[in-house]
């Protein structure tokens, strides 16, 4: 299956970059969209020479920024209705309250970290707009966060693919496994910090 995907990408690489952009954009609004997996997969394909690493990074970064800024705009323009519609559960309200508190205390740091937390990035960007967090400051931090995220996901796929040049599917599994491991470590650190500070986090 993966070899078929590689062949498809080789014949339609322009569409692959567009798909990366679109998935990264949608993921900022709908956390169920697998944008990171798509970028990692593209990185694996790039290791076999079918895609350009710089273009993957640019596509992923641009899509992530577009999605984050769209979420910010939604929060700015439609904050209250969105809050009632999508954050009605107790857990969702706790996440929103956490984001509001953290934005007031450490906005830039939160925007950077949230880019690597599916679901968390949506809550933070919507909250930034809802709380009227200065857009220029948000844009600056989000640019850095999107660039780091795009480089990270692309590099995972690329070096995973390079490690298994003759078995691309093994490189994909290695890259995805590393990504999940990094995510698990981040979650573990957040859990320890939460216990130490005695605060709720999303």
N, C-alpha and C positions, 0 to 999 in steps of 0.2 A: 504493500500500500504506500509506504513512504517513498519507494523508488518511483512509483507512478506520480506521486505529488511532485517529486523533484523534476521529472520530465515535463510535467504541466507548467511548473514555474519557469523552467528553461525556455519554454515556447511562448510564455506570456508574462515576462518579467515586469513589464510596465504595469500590468494589472495587479501584480503582487505588491508593488509599492503602494498602489492606491488602496488595496485591501488592508495593508498594515496601517496606513493613515486612518482609514475608516474605523477599524477595530479599536485602535488606540483612542480615537475620539469617542466612540460609543461607550467604551469601558469606563470613561470618566462619569458618564451619566447612568449607565446600567452595569453594575459591577459583575454581572454574570457573563459578560462578554469576555472571551479569553484572549485579551490583547497581548499579555506577556508571553503566553504560549505561542502565539503567532509570530512575535518578534524573535523568540528563541528558535523556532522552527526555521524562520527566514535566515537566521545566522548560520544554522547547520547547512542549509542549502548554499549559502554564500561560500562556505568552506570548500564546496565542490566546484566553485567557479561560476555558478549560474546567476548569482545576484551580487550586487555591489554593496559592500559593508557600509561605506559612507552614506549611500542612498537609503539603506535600511534605517540607519541611525536618524537621518534627517526626516524620513517618513514617520517613524515612530515618535520622535520628539515633536514634530509639527502636529501630529494627530493628538498626542497627549496634551499639548498646550491648548489646542483648539477646544478639546473636550473640557478641560479644566476651566477655561475661561467662559465656556458656555454654561457650565454648572454655576460658576460665580455669577454670571448675568441672571440666570434663573433665580438664584437666591436673592439677588438685588431687586429684581423686578417683581417676583412672585413669591417672596419669602414666606409669608403667612399661609397662603393656600397650599404651597408645597409642603410646609411643615405639617399641616393638618392631614394632607393626603398620604404622604410617604413616611411620616414619623409619628404615627399614631400609637404604635405599640409601646409598652413600657421600656423594652430594650432600646428601641429607636430613640425614645425621648432621653434615655440615659446617655446614649451616644451623642446626641445633639447638645445636651447640657455639658458634656465633657468637652466637646469641640469648642463651644462658646467660651468656656472657662480657660481652656488652653490657648485659644487665639488671643485672648486678652493678656495672657502671661508670656507666651513665647510663640507668637504668630509665625515668624520665619522658619524656625526650627520645626514647627508642626507641619507646615506646608511641605517641607523637604521630606520628612519622615513619612507623611501620609501617602505620598506618591507610590510607596512600596507596599501599601496595605490595601488590598482590594476591599472595597466597601468603605474603608476609612477615608480614602481620598475623596470619595463622593460627598461624604458627610462634611469633611473639612472645607471643600471648595464651596459647597452650598452655604455652609455656615459663614464663610468669609464674606460672601455677598449679602447674606441676611443681616450680618452685623456691621455692614458698611466698612469692612476692613479696607484700608486704602488700596485702590486698584493698582497703582504704580508699584507699590511695595509687593503686592500679591504677584503681579506679573514678573517682577525681577526674581523673586524666590521660586516661582513656578517654572521659569525658564531654566534655572539651574537644576531644579528637581527633575524636569522632563529630560534634560540632557543626560544627567547621571543615570536615570532609569533606562533610557534608550541605549546608552553605551553598555550598561550592565547586562541587559537582556540579550543584546546582539552579541556581546563578547561570550556569554555563556554558550550560545548556540554555535558560534564560529569555532571556538577552541574545542568544544565538544565534537564538532564535525571533523576538525583537523586531527583529533586524537583517534578517530575511527574513519579514516578516509575511504576504506573499502567496505565499510558497513555503516552507512549514514544513520540507520535507525538506532544503532548503538550509541552514536554521538548524541542523537536527540534524547534518548533515555538518560544518558549521563548528564546532559545540560538541564533537562527538566528536573532530574533528581537533585542536582546541585541547587537549582532555584527553589525547590520545595524545602531543602535543608536550610538554606539561607533564611527563607521565610519563617521556618520553625525556630531558628535561633533568634530572629527579631522578635517573634511572639514571646519566646521564653524570657528575653531581656525585658520586654514590656511588662510581662507578668510579675517579674521580680521587682521592677520599679513600682508597679502598682501596689504591691504588698508593702513596700517600704514607705510609700507616700500615703497609703490608705485612701486612694482615690479610684474612682471608676474610670475605665477607658473603654473605647469601642471594641 
